[in-house]
Amino acid sequence: MEHHSGAIDKTGTSIQPGKLFIGGVSWETTEDTLRQHFGKYGALTDAALMKDKYTGQPRGFGFVTFADATAIDRVLDETHTLDGRSVEVKRAIPREKTAPGGGSRLKKIFVGGLAPTVTEQDFRHYFEEFGKITDAVVMIDRDTQRSRGFGFITFEEE
């Protein structure tokens, strides 16, 4: 039986001890690369790179889960480079299964699976019906200047 401490982050959302989000991952990075790099900090129970369900192409992010949740503090204290690219590492926040009308209390949301043609203006316009937006960012690859297929929307209120 799996035991979770039920930790709560500052937004009031439960977090999964030992699980980290790895963002900005190169499309050349493999799950073995993730395991090799993050395995230096402790035993991993999982390493996964997210792929587009239709094309099978990498989506530029993944997750690693440590057997011992205390290992993540060491990981978060350092910067990380995989396949020549600096990656963003932060605690993973699980998708919440909420009742109808419920939802998480986050102002900034991650949106993945964006078509390569989506502009920041399109992105902002689509989400305006859900509330006043203070920021809309489509992440762009530094090298190719093309969309990385995900972005972030920040709302004025929760």
C-alpha positions as CSV (number, residue, x, y, z in Angstrom):
1,M,0.0,0.0,0.0
2,E,1.4,3.4,-1.0
3,H,1.6,6.0,1.7
4,H,1.6,9.8,1.0
5,S,2.2,12.4,3.6
6,G,-0.6,14.5,2.2
7,A,1.6,17.6,2.2
8,I,-0.1,20.8,1.1
9,D,1.7,23.6,-0.9
10,K,1.1,27.4,-0.4
11,T,-1.9,27.4,-2.9
12,G,-3.7,24.8,-0.8
13,T,-3.2,22.0,-3.3
14,S,-1.9,18.6,-2.3
15,I,1.5,17.7,-3.6
16,Q,3.0,14.3,-4.3
17,P,6.1,13.7,-2.2
18,G,9.0,12.6,-4.2
19,K,7.6,13.6,-7.6
20,L,9.1,16.4,-9.7
21,F,8.1,18.2,-12.8
22,I,10.9,18.6,-15.3
23,G,10.2,21.3,-17.9
24,G,12.1,22.7,-20.9
25,V,13.4,19.3,-21.8
26,S,15.1,18.9,-25.2
27,W,13.3,16.8,-27.7
28,E,16.5,14.7,-27.9
29,T,16.3,13.8,-24.2
30,T,15.2,10.2,-23.4
31,E,13.8,8.6,-20.3
32,D,17.1,6.9,-19.8
33,T,18.8,10.3,-19.8
34,L,16.3,11.5,-17.1
35,R,17.0,8.3,-15.0
36,Q,20.7,8.7,-15.4
37,H,20.8,12.4,-14.4
38,F,18.3,12.4,-11.6
39,G,19.2,8.9,-10.3
40,K,22.4,10.5,-8.9
41,Y,20.2,12.1,-6.2
42,G,18.5,8.9,-5.1
43,A,16.6,5.8,-6.2
44,L,13.9,6.5,-8.8
45,T,10.6,4.7,-8.9
46,D,9.6,6.3,-12.2
47,A,10.9,8.6,-15.0
48,A,8.6,9.6,-17.8
49,L,8.7,12.0,-20.7
50,M,5.3,13.2,-22.0
51,K,4.5,12.7,-25.6
52,D,1.8,14.0,-27.9
53,K,-0.9,11.3,-27.9
54,Y,-1.5,11.7,-31.6
55,T,1.9,12.3,-33.1
56,G,4.1,10.5,-30.5
57,Q,6.4,13.6,-30.6
58,P,8.0,14.8,-27.3
59,R,6.1,17.6,-25.5
60,G,9.2,19.0,-23.8
61,F,8.5,18.0,-20.2
62,G,8.4,15.0,-18.0
63,F,8.4,13.7,-14.4
64,V,10.7,11.8,-12.1
65,T,9.6,10.2,-8.9
66,F,12.0,9.3,-6.1
67,A,11.5,6.4,-3.8
68,D,12.6,8.6,-0.9
69,A,10.9,12.0,-1.0
70,T,13.8,13.6,0.9
71,A,16.0,13.4,-2.2
72,I,14.0,16.1,-3.9
73,D,15.3,18.8,-1.6
74,R,18.8,18.1,-2.9
75,V,17.6,18.2,-6.5
76,L,15.7,21.5,-6.0
77,D,18.9,23.1,-4.5
78,E,20.7,22.8,-7.8
79,T,20.3,23.9,-11.4
80,H,20.1,21.2,-14.0
81,T,21.2,20.8,-17.6
82,L,20.1,17.9,-19.8
83,D,21.5,17.4,-23.3
84,G,22.9,20.9,-23.3
85,R,19.6,22.6,-22.2
86,S,18.9,24.1,-18.8
87,V,15.7,22.5,-17.5
88,E,13.2,23.8,-14.9
89,V,12.7,21.5,-12.0
90,K,9.8,21.9,-9.5
91,R,7.5,19.9,-7.2
92,A,4.8,18.1,-9.2
93,I,1.2,19.1,-8.4
94,P,-1.2,16.3,-9.2
95,R,-4.3,16.8,-11.4
96,E,-7.1,17.1,-8.9
97,K,-10.3,15.1,-9.5
98,T,-12.8,17.7,-8.4
99,A,-16.6,17.7,-8.1
100,P,-18.6,19.6,-10.8
101,G,-18.1,23.3,-10.3
102,G,-14.9,22.6,-8.3
103,G,-11.4,23.3,-9.4
104,S,-7.9,24.1,-8.2
105,R,-7.1,27.5,-6.7
106,L,-4.3,28.5,-9.0
107,K,-3.9,31.8,-10.8
108,K,-1.2,30.5,-13.2
109,I,-2.1,27.4,-15.3
110,F,0.0,25.2,-17.6
111,V,-1.6,24.5,-21.0
112,G,0.0,21.7,-23.1
113,G,-0.7,20.3,-26.5
114,L,-0.8,23.7,-28.3
115,A,-0.8,23.6,-32.1
116,P,2.4,25.1,-33.5
117,T,0.4,27.9,-35.1
118,V,-1.1,29.2,-31.9
119,T,0.1,32.8,-31.1
120,E,0.1,34.5,-27.7
121,Q,-2.8,36.6,-28.9
122,D,-4.8,33.5,-29.9
123,F,-3.9,31.9,-26.6
124,R,-5.0,34.9,-24.5
125,H,-8.2,35.4,-26.5
126,Y,-9.3,31.7,-26.0
127,F,-9.0,31.9,-22.2
128,E,-10.5,35.4,-21.7
129,E,-13.9,33.9,-21.3
130,F,-12.7,32.4,-18.0
131,G,-11.6,35.6,-16.4
132,K,-9.3,38.6,-16.6
133,I,-5.8,37.6,-17.8
134,T,-2.7,39.3,-16.6
135,D,-0.2,37.2,-18.7
136,A,-0.3,34.7,-21.6
137,V,2.9,33.1,-22.7
138,V,3.5,30.5,-25.4
139,M,6.9,28.9,-24.8
140,I,9.3,29.3,-27.7
141,D,12.3,27.1,-28.4
142,R,15.4,29.3,-28.2
143,D,17.2,27.6,-31.0
144,T,14.4,27.2,-33.6
145,Q,12.2,30.1,-32.5
146,R,9.2,27.8,-32.9
147,S,6.5,27.0,-30.4
148,R,7.3,24.2,-27.9
149,G,3.7,23.2,-27.8
150,F,2.8,24.5,-24.3
151,G,2.3,27.8,-22.5
152,F,1.1,29.4,-19.3
153,I,-2.0,31.6,-18.6
154,T,-2.1,33.8,-15.5
155,F,-5.4,35.1,-14.3
156,E,-5.9,38.2,-12.2
157,E,-8.0,36.2,-9.7
158,E,-8.3,32.5,-8.7
